[in-house]
Amino acid sequence: MRQLYRLWPTVCVALAPGLASASVSTSCAASAMDVVVVGGGLAGLCATIEAAKRGAKVTIIDKEANLGGNSAKASSGMNGANTQAQRDQGITDSVEKFIEDTLSSGDGLAVVELVHTLAEQSRETHEWLKSLGLHLSDVVQLGGHSTARTHRFPPTPEGKPQPVGWTLVSGLRKILETELKDQVTIRTKSSFKELLIEDGRVMGLNFEHENGTEQLRGTVVLTAGGYANDHADSSLLDLHTPALAKLPTTNGPFATGDVIKALVKQEAGVKTTLMDKVQIHPTGFIEVKQPNFHTKFLAPEALRGSGGILLCHGKRFANELGRRDYLTEEMFKHCKPLFDKEENPLSAAMLLTEEAVEKYGSGAMGFYKFKGLVQDVGTVEAAAEAMGTSAEVLKKTLEDYNEAAERGQDKFGKKVFPVRFPSTAHLYVAFVTPTCFNVQKGTVGGIPRNRGRSALVTQTRTGIGLPSRCCTAMDSPYPTCMARAKSPAECTATIAWVATACWNARSLVVWQAPRPRRKPRTGDVTRSVAALVGHRRDQNRGDPGPENIAGCSSRI
């Protein structure tokens, strides 16, 4: 059952099942308030849509010229259990399996109650997207999952690829610009500066734009804070994890942790946690002509889920569908710099067949070839030459792989073999390197919450702090935590209609608007804020401790 959780007399915030400390029936005020959403990724877009649909006047601000953020770069899929798409493809799955896989990937850092929320509401999340005309009907299996549950958009009838992040961002943004245009104001090129605090309560925020500074009052929802491309003098990467700061990244140049920095600088009592936990994705594309370019295109996990294998010197070294931290660590153990040149980044070769390319999407592969990220080599001999290894070594590797596929398991524990590599297969080669990840993404740290669901703010208890990185216990670059929270029909008042996708929410905090003056009326239960999952330990359990060189503390 969905419920409302009282944060402050006559002010309510919608929470998911298990997020409230008890089964509470509470009340909502009867006056309307504005909502301000900071961050235009999928979290912010979903929050904006649901707040507006429940009657709020919403302003969404983003420091870039266009909405989308790193979410627009997402390229593998979104997880879900017991979805219609799975049933249509004959895939057997369960919420229990999803929970088990997620907790296993979490390595003790996941918040159990939130993992349950993530899994239990994932099917409903997909149905909500479908109701908006965004149907992720293609399902593949990616690393860390015991079955296929990562959902993607299939190509259009004309064969045009539909990148999942870009398609979702475009679809949700269109809703803001058409159906909800009278409810929503979009302010781009606008950067969060500070919270507006009066008498110990958050009343709104100040933000900067090209013409100066401006103030917005109302309930504030923060859906921003990623810092995996932060290399300024005040770099959060340099401060908290200097060794990983040197790695390339798939993040956009905007991922500089501005919101977290601003809140800390404001000295409002906001704490941070797990700031040294930066997720490393094992496969960022290396552009051979400029291998040391710092920002990389992601070689999405779906490439391996479609049948791509990883090779160093013509030999496999790991289960390609293993977790990201495992694969990254194995790459550091077994691989060398590209073409054995010390000035180049660490590199593994990714080998794909034509069948794997078709599974992934030939249209998207065309883009990678155009960018010089994937080479259409054709034969085994040509692939070996491109990799700098002997054809005999590569042929033996592929023969061993095919034999393991027939047995159903290889020496690395791989049990899912999407394609075979026959001697006549048409082959493609790419080179990949570990990178600080985007979209879900990269950075795990941010602003914690306590067991009372409040942000750890000294003295004030001004709001509710939700986990800084909502979807960390997932192995897909896309969490299933697309979310929406609906206020009761009787509730026309100041609710933080929290609707967060956690997709790009590095430090999601909901700050309450001023206390309404009118006497509240009893409200009905509300639909939930979906799937907020954070990789963190309880505050009283201490820090997780040092991580290995792979830096994959998110254990995905």
N, C-alpha and C positions, 0 to 999 in steps of 0.2 A: 504494500500500500504506500502511495505517495503521501508526503506529509509536509507541513510547514514547521519550521523551526524558529522559535522566537529568539531574536538576537537582542532586541531592545524593546521596551514597552511600546506597543502599537506599531512596531516596524518589523516586517517579516522578510525572510529570505527563503526561497524555494530550494529544498535539498532533495537529494536522491534517497531512496530507501537505504538504511544503514548509515547514512551520514548524520542523521539526528541522533541525539543521545537517548531519546525515548520516543515512544509513540505520542505525539503531541497534537492536539487540535488547538489551533491558535487563531488569532484574528488579524485582519488586515484593515488598514485605514481606508477611508473612502475618498481620498483626494489624489489627483493624478500628479505624477512627478516626471521630470525628465531623466533620461538615462544617457550617460556618456560612456562610450566604448573606446578603449585605447588599443589600437592594433587592428589591421585590416586583413589578417590571415583568416583561415577557416574558423578559428575560435571566435574571432571578432565578428565575422559575417553571420555566423549562426546566432550569436548572442543578440546581434542587432535585429535579425529577422524575427526572432521569437519575442523579444521585448516589444517591437513595433506591432506585431500581430496581436499582442495582448493589450494594446492601447497606449503604450508609452510613446512619447516623442523622443527619438533617439538621434544623437549626434555621434558619428563614428569618425575618429581621427587617425591618420596614419602619416608617418613622416615622409613616405615615398610619394611619387607623383601618381601612382596607381595602387589600388587595393590588391591584396594577394599575398605579399610577403614570400617567405620560403614555401608556404603551402602551394603556391602556384607551380613550384618546381617538382612536386611530388610525382613519382612515376611508377610505383609498384602496386599499391592497392590498399584496401581497408578491410580489416578483419571483422568477422562476424560468425556466430554459431547458430545453427538451426535456421538459417535463412531460406527464403524461397528459392534463391539462386542455387544454393547447395542442393536442395531437394530436387530441383529440376535437372541437375547433373548427376543425381544418384549418389551424392556424397553424404556419408553418415558422420554426424558430428553431434556434440552435446555441450551444454553450458559447463557441465562438470569437467569435460576434457579441456575446454578453453581455460577454465580456472586453473586446472592442474598445470597446463603448459605455461601459463602466465606466471604462476608462482615459481615454477622451476626456473624460468628465465630470470626471475627477480633475485635469486640467490639470497633470500632473506631480507631484501630491502623493500619489497613491495608491501603496501598496506593492504592487508587481507580483505577488509570490508570493502575497500574501493575496487579491488580486483573482482570481487563478486558483482559489484555494480556494473563494472565494465562488461563482463561476460553476460550477465543476465539481461542487460538492456541492449545488447548489440543487435539482435534481430529487429527490435523495434526501431532502432536507429536507421537501419537500412530501409525499413518501410517508410520512415519519415522522409528520407532522401528520395525514395521512389515517388512519394506523393508530390514532391517538388519537380518531378520530371527528370530525376537524376538516378538512373537505375544501373547499379553496378552488377551486371548479370554474369560476368565471366569470373570464374573462381580458380585460383591456382594455389599450390602448396609452397610455402616459403620456410626459411630456416626457423627452428625453434618450435614449429607446430607439428603435432602428431597427425594432422590431416589437412586437406585443402580447405582453407577458410579465408584466404586473402582475395578480396573482391576487386574487380577492375571493370572498366568500361570496355566493351568489345569495339572493334572498328565499326565505322558507319557502313551502311549497305554499299557505299561506293568504295569501301576499302580504306578510308581515311582514318588514321589512328586518333584515339581520343585519350591523351595523357590525363591520368586521373586527377592530379592536383589542379591543372589548368582548367579542365572541364568543370570540376566542382566549383572552383573560384568564379569562373565565368558565369555559371548558372546561378549561383547565389547572388553575385553582384548584380545580375540582370533583374533579379527579384527586387533588390533595393531600388534600382533605378526606374522600375516600372510599377509593379503592384504596390510597393510601399513608398513611392516617391514623396507622398504627402506626409508620411510619418518620419522619414529618415533624412537627415542632412549629412552629406559626406564632405569631410574636410581633409583633403590630402595636402602634402607638403606642410604638415602640421605636427610638431613634436611635443610630446608630453614634457612639461617642465617640473611641476610639483603639484601635490595635493593641496586643496584649499581647506584648511583646518580652522574651525572657529569654536572656541570653548571646548576643545578636546574632541570635536566631532568633525568628520570629513563631510564637507558641504559641496564639493565639486573639485575642479582642478584648474590650473593655469597651463596654457600651452603656447608655443611659439609658432609663428608662420612668417612668411616673407615680408609681411608688413608690420610685424611687431609681436606683442604679447596680448593674449586674450584670455578671458575667464569663462568657464562653463560651470553652471551649478546643477546639482542633482546627484543621483546615484552613479557611482563610477565602477565600471567593470574593466579591469586591466587584463588584456590578452596579448601581452608582448613581453619581451625581455631576453630573447635569445642572444648569446654573445660569442658564438663560435667563429665569427669573423672579426673579432675585436682586437685590433692591433694599434690602438691609439696609445698615447702616453699613459692614460689611466686604464689600460687594458685589463679586463677581468681575467682573461686567459693568462697573461703574464703574472698577475697577482696570485692566482689560485692554482694554476697548473702550467708553469712555464715550459716544461718539457714538451707538452702537447701543443703549445702555442706555435711551435715551429712547423707543425704538419700543415699540409694544404687543407682546404675546406671546400665543401659544396655549398656553403651558405652564401647568400647574397651579401653585398658590401654593407647593407643596412643592419646586419645582425651584430650589433655592438653593445647590447645590454643597456641601452639608454634608460629604460624605465627602472631597472634595478639600481643603477647608479644614482638616478635622481632621488629615489626613495631613501637610499642610504644617506645621501648628501643632505637631504632635508632634515635628518635627525628627528624623525617622527616616532622613533622607537621601533621601526621595522627591522627585523632580523633577517639574516640570510642563512641558507643551509646548503650543504653538498655542492658548494660552488666549484670544487675541484673535480666534480664528476662530469666529464665531457665524453659523450659517446663517440666512438670512432667507427666509421663504416669501412669495411675492408676493401670496398671496390669503388674508387673514384676513377673515372677515365683519365688516362694520360694521353695528351695530344703529343704524338711523337715529335712533331716539328718544334714544339716548345714545351718540353717535358717539365720544366720547373715553374711554369705559370702557376701562381698560388691558388687561384680559384678553379675548381674542377667541376665538370659535369658528373653527376652521379651515374655510375653503372649500376642500375637498380637491381635489387635482389631478385626481381622477377626474371631477369636474364638467367640467373642460376636456377630459379624455380622452373624455367622453361627448358632446361637441359644444359646450360653452359657449365663447363668444368674449368677449374683453375690449375695452372701448371707452373712449375718453376724448373727451368732447364729441361723441359719436355716431360716432366714427371709430376703426377698428382701428389699432393702433400696433406690433404685434409678432406673432410666431408663438406662438399660445397653448400649443403643445406644445414650446416651447423650454425650455431649462434654467432653473432658478429664478433663478440670478444674472442671466442675460440678461433675463428678464422683469422682475425687480425694477429693474434699471438702466433699462430702457425706461420703466417706470412713473415713475421719478423724472424722466426726461427730458421726458415728454409729458403727464403728468397734473397736476391741481391739487387743492387740498383739496376735500373734499366740499362741494358746493353753493357752491363758490368762497368759502367762509368760512375766513379764515386760522386761526381757532381749531380747525378740524376737521382730521382726518388726511388725508393724501394718499389719493386715491380713484380707482379705475377702476370702471366698470360691467361686470358680467358678465351676458350675455344668453343665455338658453337657450330652446329650443323644447320643445314637449310631447314630441317624440320623444327629445330629449336627456334630459329628466327621466325618461322611461321606461327609457332605457338605464342611467341612474345608479341609479334605484330610486325609485319614486313614494312609497313609504313613508317613506324618509329625507327626501325633499323635503317631505313633510308636516310633519316635525319642524322643518325650517328655516322653513317658513311660519308655524308656530305660534309660533316664537321671534321672529318679525318680521325675519328675516334675508333672506328671499326674498319678493318681491312677485309675485303672480299678476296680470299687467297685461293679458293677452289680446292686444290689437292693437298694431301698429307705432306708431300714433299715441299710444296710452297709454304705451307703452314710452319713446317720445321725451319725452313730458311728464315721466315719472318721472325721466329722466336729465337733464332741463333742456336738451335740444337740440331742433332742429327735426326734424319727421317726414321732410322731404325729404332732409336729410343722412343720417338713419338708413336710409331706403329705399335711397339710393345705395350706402351701405356694404354693405348686405345683397345688393344686386344684384351688386356687384363680387365679394363673397365667393362667391356661387353660381357666377359665371362662372369664378373661379379654381378652384373645386372641379371644374368640368367639365374644365378644362385639366389638372388634376392638380398644380398648384403655384401659389402666390401670390407677390407681390413680397417677402414676408418669408421665403420659403423653406419655407413650410408645404406638406407633401405628403400629409398625412392629414386628411381632412375627414369626421368621423364623421356629421354631419348637414348638410342644406341648410336655408336660411331662406326658404321660399316666402312670398309676400305674404299668404297666408291662415294662416300658422303662428300657433299660440297661444303667446304669449311670457311669459317670466318674467324678472324683473330683480333683481339683487342688487348691492350695493356692497362692494368689497373694498379692502384696504390691506396693504402689506408688514408682516409681523410676525416677531418672533423665534419660531422654529419649535419644535414639541414632538416627540414621539414618536421619530423617528429622531434625537436631534432637536435642533435648535437649536444646541447647543454642540458644537464639534468638539474643543476642547482637553481635556487631562486629564493622565494619567500615561503617559509614554512607555515604550518598551522599547528595549533595545539589540539588536545583532545576535546576542548570545548568548541572546536571549529572556528576559533577566532584567529585572526592574524596575530602573530607574536608582537604586539605593539605595546610598549610600556604604558601602563596605567589606564589607557583609554578604552580598550575593548570597543573600538570603533566599528569593527566589521567582521567579516568572516574571511579567513585566509584559506584558500583552497590550495592543494598541492602545487608546487611550483612547476613541476613537469608532469602533466597529467597521465601520460601514456607510456611510462617507461618500461613497464613489464611486458612490453609487446615485442614481437620479433619482426613485425612489418614496419616499414616506414610510415605507415598510417595507422593510427589508433582507431579503435572502433568507438571512440568516445565522441562522435558527433552528438551534440546534445541539444536539448531544448527543455525549457521549463515553462509551464503554462499556469498562470494564476487562475484561481477559481472564478467562476462567472460572477459571484457576488463581490469579488475583490477588484475594485476599480482603483486601487490605491497604490501607495508607495511600496511596491515590492521590488527588490532587486530581482527582476525576472532573469535569473542567471541562466543563460543558455550558452554553454561553451563547448566547442568541439575539442578542446584540449589539443587540437592538432598542432597548433603553433603557440600554445600558451605556455611560455616558459615560467611566468610568475603570475598566475591568475589570482587576483584578490578582488573580492567584492566589497566595496565600501558602501555603507548605508547612507542614504540621504537623510535630511533632517526629520525629526520626529513629527508626524502629522498632528494637527491640533484637534481634528474631529475624533469623536469617539468611534472606535473600530466596531465592525460587525463581524460576527462569526463567519468564517470562511469554510469552504469545502476543502477537501484535499487537493493537492496540485500534482500535475505531472512532474516528473523529476528532471533535475539537472542530470544528464547522463554521464556515466563513466568517467569519473575523475580518478585516475590512478597515478600515484606518485612513488617513485623509488626513493624512499628515505627510511631511516630507522626512527623509532620513537625517540622523542627528544631526550628521554632519560636513559637511552641505551648507548649513547655516545656515538662517536664518529665511526663510519664503517671501516676505517683503517686504510692502509696504503693499497694501491692498486698496481697491477703489473704494467709493463711498458705499453701494452696495447691500449691502456686508458679506457677500456670498455667497462667502466664501472656500472653502466646500465645493464650489463649482462644480457645483451640482446644479440 
